[in-house]
Amino acid sequence: MKTQFLLPALLISGVLGLSACSSQPQQVALTPSIEVNDSAQHSIIAAIKSQDLRSNRFLISIHQEGEEQAQLISSGSNLRQNIEQQLSSAWQQQGIGFVPDSPNLITIDILELANKVEESSVKHAASSVMRLKVTIDTPHKTLSKQFRSTHTNEGAFSVNVSKQSEAMSQQLSELLTQIANDPQLIEVLEYQL
């Protein structure tokens, strides 16, 4: 009698256990790189900080046709620290030094960084949006500037997550290069009364 109830109970718990494992988000790593304008050299001291202000912390959401829940894929590393490190390194190559108690403060806010994939049985369409805000605060001037990048692509059958990650890395590289070489940001840091 006990075996009649034991077998169904084991099957149900096994199915529930497998479904719980399959709903765990995968992780990907974005690997942006910045091309620095070496011709511009400055002698500026600043402090830097960053904040991740995104409402959702995942990078890629895959929405299957006919399913309510999306598969969420997060970053395998601390994206905020990675972006701050990449930009501070690029600015250091241009002659900006960083010390924590400088009156010149650069704040990097991650406002949006996500890739949404709509997937059906025969194709997928992906849309990636990245939006960062950089604020320069000096004793004499303040400048806030938003940088935005959008990218869309389509493909046959289901999405290749590693290819989406590579495309997002390239998109983020282009956005960070634009920020690192923005003359208006440097101009505010150089401004003295």
N, C-alpha and C positions, 0 to 999 in steps of 0.2 A: 504494500500500500504506500509506503514511504517513497519508494522509487518512482511511483507514478507522478508524484508531486516534485520530486527532486530534479528529474530531467527537464521539465518545462521551466522550473525556476533557474536552473543553470543556463539554459538557452536564452532566457530573457535577460539575465544579468550579463551574459556574454555579449549579446547584441547591444545592450545599453552601454557597456564598457567600450565596445568598439566605436559606437557613435560618439561617445564623449571624446575619445582620442582623435577622431577624424575632424572634430570641430575646433581643435586647437589651431591657432593661426601659425602659419609658416613665417619664417623670417628671411629677409633679404638684406643685402648690404649695398648701400649707395656709395660709390667711390668717385666723388667729384674731384676735378683738378682745375686749377686756375692758371690761365695764361696772363702773366704780368707784363705791363708796359714798363720795361726796364729803363726807358729813356727819361722818365720822370723820377727825380730823386728829391726828397724833402728832408727837412730836419724838424720833425714834429714829435712831441711826446703826448701820449694819450692813454686813457684807461679804456678797457673794452669789457662789455658784458653782453649776454644774450639771454633770450627768453623764448620758450616754445609755447606760443599762445593758441595753438590749434585746438579745436574742440574735440577732434578725433586723432588719436596717436598712431593709427595704422597708416601705411603707405599705399597699399593697393587693396581695393575691394572688388571682388569678382561676383557679379550678379548673374546667376544662371536663369535662363528663361523659365518661368513657371515656378520658381522657388522663392520663398519669402526671405530667407536669410542669405546673406552674402558671405563668401569666404573672405576673411580679413587677413592680410599679410602685413606684418609689422617690420620695423627696422631691427636688424641684428646688432646695431651699435647705437650709441647716443648721438642722434642726428644733430641736436643743438650744439653739442661740444665739437662735433666734426665740422659743422659750418663755421663756428667761431674760430676754430683752429686754422681752417683753410684761409679765411679772410685775414686773420691777424698775421699769418705767415706771408701772404701776398703783400699786405701793407708794409710789413717789415722789410721786404725786398725793395720797396720803394722809399725806404728811409724813415718810416714811422716807428718810433720806439714805444713800448708799452710798459707803464708802471701803474700800480693799483691806485695811487693817490693823486693822479694828474687831474687838474681842473678841466681838462678836455676829455669828454666822455663819448665813446661810440657805443650805441646800443643797437643790437641786432635782434629784431623780433620776427620769429617764424609765424606768419599769419595763416598760411595755407600751403600744404604740400601733400598732394594726394593724387592717385591715379584710379579712376573708376572704369571698370571693364564690364560691358554688357555682352553676355555670351549666349549664343543659341547653339543648336545642334550643327549648324553649317558654317557659322562665322562668329567673329567677335569684333567689337569696336571699343577702343580705349581712348579716354580723354584724361589728360594730366594737366593739373593747374598748380603752379607754384607762385607764392606771393610772400615776399620778405619786405620788411620795413627797416630802414637804417636811420637812426637819429643821431645827429652830431650836436652835442651840447658843449659850448665853450662859454667863458665868462662874458663874451661880447655878442655872440650869435647862436642861434639854434636853427637847425635844418632837419626836417623829417622828410624822407623820400621813400616811396614805395616802388618796388621792382617786381614785375609780374611776367610770367612766362606760361604759355599754354601750348599744348602739343596733342594732336590726335593721330590715331592710326587704326587701321583695320586689317584683319587677316582672316584666313580660312580656319575653320574648326575652332578648337579651344585655344586659349591664350597660353603662350609660353612665358611663365613668370620670370625666368632669368633674362629673357629678351626685354621684357617690360622694365626690369630693374636696370639693365644697361641703358635703355632709352631714357629712363629717369635720371640716371647718373650723368648722361650727356647733357640733358636739359638743365640740370642743376649746375653743371660745370659752366655752361654758357651764362646762366644767370649770375653766378658768383663772379665770373670774369667781368661781366658788365658792372657789378657793384665795385669790385676792387679797382677798376680803372676809371671810375666816375670822377671827372674833374671837379664837379660841383661839391662833392663831399670833401675833397682835399682843400679846395678853396676856402671853405668855412673853417677848417682846422688851421689853415695858415693865417687867417685874418687876425690882425692885431690892431688895436686902436692907437 
